[in-house]
Amino acid sequence: MPVASTMANIYKLTLHTLLDAARTTIAAVAALLLARLLKLPEFYWAPISAIVIIQSTIDPRTLAWQRFAGTALGAVLGALIATFSSGSALVYAAAIFLCGLLCALFRLRGAYRFAAITLSIILLIAHQRPAWIVASHRFVEVSLGIAVALAVIEAMKADPLVYDGKGPVIRLAPGQTEQVRVPLIFIEE
């Protein structure tokens, strides 16, 4: 089968793509609103993290753990290095290398990229606050996004549609007796 026709089939508007878009939207907006409510200074990391987790091509729980552990390691290492050393390229290189070694030592293989990203954000971007505050905010912002994404995945993991012989019906909560009819306009099974 030609690649073009395979790619066209992937991007069809189906019930699955609609639910995926809804799930991603809910997670991103919920993370954004919670981060703003908590007055986190770089609130945008929460919805970005939620999107990264919910749109993962691997098990979201695995990726969530990798992102959480990597962000924690990168935040701690970045705060320590920024507090006690200069911002030279050599220090940065050593820090990235150390991230890799620590991830291997702690058996956090998949977390290395997230540790290196967090470390880079802390070391390379000019901030108005001390490094340990920037690092702790980064960790909270990312963790919030992860938590929201996992909650949305859990809440929406079961197929919310049931079929009662007259067409699809949305089941919004377990044990709910009220039914909502779903129009099938532009939806392919």
N, C-alpha and C positions, 0 to 999 in steps of 0.2 A: 504494500500500500504506500503511495507517495507520502512524503512528509507533510506536504501542504494540506492534504485531505485529513491526515491524522491530527494535525494541529487544529484544523477547523472543527473537528469533532470534540476536542477538549474544551473549546470555548463556547459551546452551545449553551443557551439559556435553559437550564433544567431546574427541577425542584432542588436538587443538590446544590447547584450554584447559587440559587436564591437563598437557601438556608445558610450556606457558607458566608455569603455577603452579609446576611443579617447577623449571624454570630460574630463576625469580625467587627461589624459596626457597633454592636452592643458592647463588646469587650473594649474597643478603643475609646468610645465615648464615656463609658463608665469609669475607665482608668483615668481619662482626662479630668472628669468632674471630681473624682476622689482626690486626685493630685492637687487640683486647684483648691478644693475645700481644705486640704491640709496645708495650703500655702507653700507648696514645695517650689523652690526657686526655678528649677529646670523641669517643670511639670511635664513637658513634652516627652520625656523619657518613659513615663508610665504608659501612655498609649502606644508608643513605638514598641516597647517590650511586649505589650499585650498582642500587638499585631504579629510580631516575630514568633511568639509562642503559638498563637491560634492558627497561623498560616504555615506551620511547620510541616515539612514533608516526612518527618520522623515522629515517633510517639511524643506528643506534647509534654508529657511528664518527664521524659528523658531530657528533652531540650530545656525544660524549665529548670531541672536540677543543674544542668551544665551552665546555664545562664546565671542562676543564683550563685552557685559555687564560684564560678569565674569572676562574677562581679564582686563578690566578697573578697576574693583573693586580690584582684586588681585594685580594689579600693584601699585595702590595708597596705599593700605594697606601695601603691602610688602615694598615699598620705605619708608613709614613712620616708620614702625617697625624696619627695618634694619638701618635707620638713627639714631633713638633715643633709641635703646635698644640692649642688648647683644644677641648673637645667641644661647641661651640655649634651651634645649628641652622643658622646661616649657613655655618659650616665644613663641616658635613655636606652641605648643599645644594651647595656648591661642589665637594665631593668626588664626589658622585653625577654632577654635570654633567661633571666632568673625566673620570670613568670613561667616559661616553658619547663624549666627544671622543677619548680615547685609543683606544677600541675602533674608532671610525671611522678614525682615523689609521692604526692597525695592520691595518685591514680585518678586524676581528673582530666583524662585525655581530651574529652570533648569541651572542657571548660577553658582550655588555653586561649582560644580566640577571644572569648568574652573577658578573660582576665587581661589580655593584652589591649583590648579596646578600652576597657575602663581605665587601666593604667595610662594609656595614651591621652584620654580625655583629661585626666587629672594632671598629668605632667606637661602636656603641650598647649592646653588652652589657658589663656590668662584669666584668672579669677580674682574677684574682689575680696574673697574670704580666705581664711587659712585652709590649707590642703585637707586637713582632717575633717573639716566641716563640709567641704566640697565632696570628699569621698563618702561621707556618711549620707549626704543628700542623694548622691548618685545611687548608692546602695538601696536606699528607701524607695526612690523613684522607680528603679528597675524592679525591685521586689514587689511593689504595689501592682505594677503592670502584669507581672507573672501571676500573682495571686488572683487578680481579676480574670485573666485569661483562663486559668484553670477552673475557676468558679463557673464561668460561662460555658466552658466545654462540658463540665459536669452537669450543669443544669440543662444543657441542650444536646446531650450525647445520644439520647434515645430519639428515634425517628418520631417527631411530634405528630405525624399524620397517621391516622387510622382510616381504614376503608370500611364503610358500613353498608355497602351495596348500592348506595345512591351517589357515591363519589367520596373524595377525600374529606376528612374532618380533622381539624386541629385539636389535639389534646394538649392543653396548656399546662396541666399539672396532674400528677398521679391521683387517681380517684375522682377527678373532676367529672361532674355529670353534665354540665352545660357543653354544647358542641357548637363549633363555629365552622360554617361551610367555607371551603376554599375554592375560589374560582380557578379554573385551569387555563386561563388565557396565557399564552406564551410559555406554558410549562410542558416540557416533554418528560415522559417517564423513561 
